[in-house]
Each structure stands twice: as structure tokens, then as C-alpha cells.
């Protein structure tokens, strides 16, 4: 018997031959730029997130969880494909009229669940390319309502010029420059309607609720305006919490709460130079767009009633690229045909893992730069340049502050168990740890390459190209 099948039988879950209705529904909620300290159960001050806190109390809090990259587009590509973004040729945060996007040969989690009879929908931010061929309906989703990239990529940006921001339903633009104060509410209403329609039809479903907030520019509906003691940011977080509460309430009212796997995470850390319009890293170093903890170590809560122990905690290293294989195993869906990098968290969330599922995670940024590697307890940082939020004063009220340029000039080692803020370089004390993590990095450089060392890698795949794009290898 395969290990995965044994785990499901041990947990009272039916094997793959069971009918589709025996498999759980899946709700995946991905926030934008929320930090590791932005929920009240994580220490947020000035507002509360009771629905998120309740979700954590009924499920598992993943305390050592990483976004695969510290930037929205690449992180979301990793989430939906289970791959290091640089394996699939994906980098950065593609904007309007991007020449590249997700390759049609890559299989998203939605495509895999759709093969198993699931209804699939995304409501919110996509960010895997804005050409029609890159949009959700061409990549496994039955329904789409949302925006193709970040909502600051519009004519009202405080620093840069962008075209009008499209709001899309299906493949059609239904409005330009929508009222962003209504995005959280409209995404929520679409999500609740989708849940009710699919449960009425008796069909298993996969809902991907990809919130645009709390990414700047912040905006909130009248029902939460001025409600927090932390200004507009707190108001936005309270509305996001309300949204999650509405989704959970719909699951309960339709009778499928007990058979739904719910995963809540965020795409990367806070955008700290926006000051009072940015979230909290929870004391981790730096923020979004860096591979230090504040950029990549993010919250994750997993709830699956009757399977995940209420109030449980997992301190093992995991990543958002592990979400796809987790959902695939939990739903009995087919695995991707191409190589992926994610590992199923099912043993972790069921409490049956005898040892950590993931032994290491390599932290890439930019096009293909390997900046660090971690085993969850130790982190080896390689020489590289980075933007820093810890030099200049941040901006306020929607205006960004200046970023500083810093550089790691020699390898640094951090003991994350005692120094999660990565402040004390202990590389001279643990040569055996350095050697072990160097070996992990070298294997990854051979596989995926490393621009910092001029290594191309053997197993990188091409992104998708927009029609008419000038394709240059």
C-alpha cells in the first residue's frame, strides 16, 4: 500500500476509488502583503481578527511557513503550480501587457482538481499574466471575477504611470478603474454565491479567494471605515476578517463545513516603506521584496474538521509551493505530469509525520538569483544586493518612503531558533552547518541555476509568451 493511501485510511478518509462527493471541498484564501504579525492571534494591535483567530483555534497554525518568493506574481505562480517560480520561467510581478505569463503546459491546482470533477473558481487577484491566454479560464478555472495584477498598477499610482485597471469577469473586461473600496466585498459575495451554487448542485468545489488587500492603495467599504484603532490599515484587516467569516458561515449554512479543507495564507510579507499603510512582519528582518524573514516568512492556517487537530501547531518548515500537492493528495486528484518542487503537507496536518516532510527550502529572487537556503532551523545567506526598509523613515498615508540599497558581502549564517530576526551572524561557529547547507545550494544550482554565480541550471522551463511577443531565450 502506498504511504499516502495508508495515511488517508488511518485518518478515516476514503481511498481514491471513492466517489467524488466523498472528497473534501477546498477553500484557499491568499491575502496580499499581509505580514506575519497582522492577525490578532499573531499579536496585531489596534484591531481584532476574530474569524481568523477562530479558524486557527479550530485548525493548525503553521509557524515556520514560507512564501516561495517575496513578490506577488512569482509567489502566486509557485502557489498555483507547486514549483519554484524560476523553474517555470516566472519572475517578479508582471504588470499590464506583460510579454510573459504562465506556460499552458504547466498544470495549476485548479486544472488537476477539475480532472477529478471539481467545480473551480477564483475571485480576486490573478497575477500570472494579463493576456487572455494567461487568464484563469485558460488555466483550469470555471469562473473568474477580479483583476489581473495588483490594483496599484493603475493611473493613480503615486510614483509610476500605468494604464486603466481592468476588472474582469470570465475573459471580459466589465469595468475600468473600479471602486477599490468594494473589492473585498465583491470578492466575498462572489465566493459565497459560488459555495451556495455548488453545494446545491451536489458538486465538490475548489474556491480560490485571492484578496487584493492589504496591498496598497488601501481602501475599505463604509461598513468598516473608521472601525479600528489602527487607522485605515486596521479597518482593511477587519474587513478581510469579516470576509473570511462570511465564507466560513456559508460553508456552515450549506452543510459542508465539516468536509471542507480551508487554507489561509499570504503571498509575501508587508510593504514596509508605506509606513502606516503597511502591515507588521512580527519582528522579522526587512519586508517584501527581500529574502530575509520579513519578506518570505508568512502566516498559514489550515483547518479540516475531524482531520486536523483543533488548536494544533506545526513548527516544521513548509512553503506555499507545498499547497498544491497537499490539495491534490487530500482530494485524490491526479498529480502534475511535469516535475514540481512542492511536497504534500498531509502527514504534517494529520499529525502522522514521524519527521519533517520538507528538509530545506531555497530562496530565490529576481530572475534566478539564489540568495539563501534554510532547513527551518538554520539559514545560510549568500552575498547579494537587496533593498532595505531599515535605513530610512517610511512614508505615510499612502505615500511610500525611500528605499535604501544594501549588500551582503560574505556568506552569513543565522540560527533561526534563537534569532528569528536574523540579527546575529554566527557563521564562524558552525562550519558543519554551513557545509551541509552549501551542499543543498549546490544541488539546487545544478538543477535550477543561479544568476549570482552565472550558473544556468539544467531543468528550467520556459514561461508562456503573449501572442506577438519577441521571444528571446
Helices and strands as residue ranges (DSSP letters): H 3-10, G 20-22, E 25-31, G 40-42, H 50-58, E 60-62, E 65-66, H 72-81, G 85-88, E 100-101, H 109-114, E 119-125, G 132-134, G 136-138, E 143-147, E 166-169, E 172-176, G 180-182, H 183-201, E 205-210, H 231-253, G 257-259, E 260-266, G 272-277, H 293-296, E 300-303, E 312-314, E 318-319, H 322-331, H 346-350, E 361-365, E 369-374, E 378-381, E 384-388, E 404-408, E 412-415, H 431-448, G 451-453, E 464-465
